[in-house]
Amino acid sequence: MIQNIELGLDTFGDVTDGPDGKPLPQAQVIRDVIEEGVLADQVGVDAFGVGEHHRPDFAVSTPDVVLAAIAGRTKRIWLGSAVTVLSSDDPIRVFQRFSTLNAASNGRAEITVGRGSFIESFPLFGYELSDYEKLFEEKLDIFARLLRGDTITWEGTTRPPLKNQRVFPPIENGSLRSWVGVGGSPESVVRAVHHDLPLMLAIIGGDPRRFKPYVELYHRAYAQIGKPAKPVGVHSHGYVAATDERAREELWPDYKRMRDRIGKERGWPPMTRAEFDNEADHGSIYVGSPETVAKRISDTVKALGLQRFDIKYSAGTLSHEKIMRCIALYGEKVMPLVREELSQ
């Protein structure tokens, strides 16, 4: 029996097509994302995450601003990033932005910090890609220290030292709810334990059970330092429609376009329908009817011992209308079924 599972939805603000089949302006996509977050709150979704990108195919570069707009129209849902690219940002400003969001939302802000899977932010903000690892480690160290208090003393190589500096606004109650996003390396898992932060695994392909050794490593590392482990979550792609057939037929063309566009940049071959169906059957695309998606989420939660599961529901040019229907089904149908399955 697994209790207290949190079930969320994530989006990168993918630039969607309008009714005429042409890409919508990024401004309209941002307004649509706000409406999606409002609907997620209304149908009972636990958390809503917005990712940061600096590319023409994703509209959101400042998740905290979009989340603040959602905060003003919602009451209960957690509002977070998925992810904030800490390597190319100022960790003090990141903390200030999310502590401000936390105040505006009456304590509902959370953040997932990570290195991201794209590199556009490095030249944009004047960072060398060769410093990729060092930038993340030092900036995560600063950020983690800020989570433990509003005064910081720190010295490193990526910025001038800090001595007894206060950071405003402080978190009103407790600490800022924070996760470390990890793509799947033992070093990243251990780093999360070192900074005493919950682990969010980005599983975007293959059997999710292959990540079990990382979850076990996370728990072993905590045991070695004599502390209880923090929560573990998973972020994966997914889409819900009335039936399995309809869900796959609606998602497939837009998912393939997104996957092939990114794959072309990275030297991947075009995605085949057989590959897509295999991911939907056994891998990390949670697509289908509410019953099918709920069963697959439940199986992953049980296999990895999770406390959180998020579906990245946006997929390339997949329309806002289909996305809204997916969100409604996720909150009203999928989530109750998952909780029923996990309570047995």
Salt bridges, closest charged atoms under 4 A:
GLU6 OE2 - ARG177 NH2 2.53
GLU6 OE1 - ARG308 NH1 3.27
ASP10 OD2 - HIS235 ND1 2.73
ASP14 OD2 - LYS312 NZ 2.96
ASP17 OD2 - ARG257 NH1 3.48
ASP32 OD1 - HIS320 NE2 3.88
GLU35 OE2 - ARG73 NH1 2.73
GLU36 OE2 - HIS320 ND1 2.81
ASP41 OD1 - ARG76 NH1 3.46
ASP46 OD1 - ARG76 NH2 3.92
ASP46 OD2 - ARG339 NH2 2.50
GLU52 OE2 - HIS54 NE2 2.71
ASP57 OD2 - ARG55 NH2 2.89
ASP57 OD2 - ARG261 NE 2.90
ASP64 OD1 - ARG97 NE 3.30
ASP89 OD2 - ARG97 NH2 2.70
GLU110 OE1 - ARG177 NH1 3.00
GLU110 OE2 - ARG308 NH2 2.64
GLU120 OE2 - ARG55 NH1 2.72
GLU133 OE1 - ARG115 NH1 2.56
GLU133 OE2 - ARG191 NH2 2.30
GLU137 OE1 - ARG191 NE 2.71
GLU137 OE2 - HIS195 NE2 3.27
ASP141 OD2 - ARG145 NE 3.27
ASP150 OD2 - ARG166 NH2 3.52
ASP196 OD2 - LYS227 NZ 3.68
ASP196 OD1 - LYS230 NZ 3.46
ASP207 OD2 - ARG209 NH2 2.80
GLU249 OE2 - ARG273 NH2 3.00
GLU250 OE2 - ARG246 NE 2.93
GLU250 OE1 - ARG325 NH2 2.57
ASP254 OD1 - ARG257 NH1 3.81
ASP260 OD2 - LYS256 NZ 2.63
GLU265 OE2 - ARG55 NH2 2.89
GLU275 OE2 - ARG259 NH2 3.37
ASP277 OD1 - ARG248 NH1 3.27
ASP277 OD1 - ARG273 NE 3.05
ASP281 OD1 - ARG248 NH2 2.53
ASP299 OD2 - LYS295 NZ 2.96
ASP310 OD1 - ARG308 NE 2.75
GLU341 OE2 - LYS302 NZ 2.83
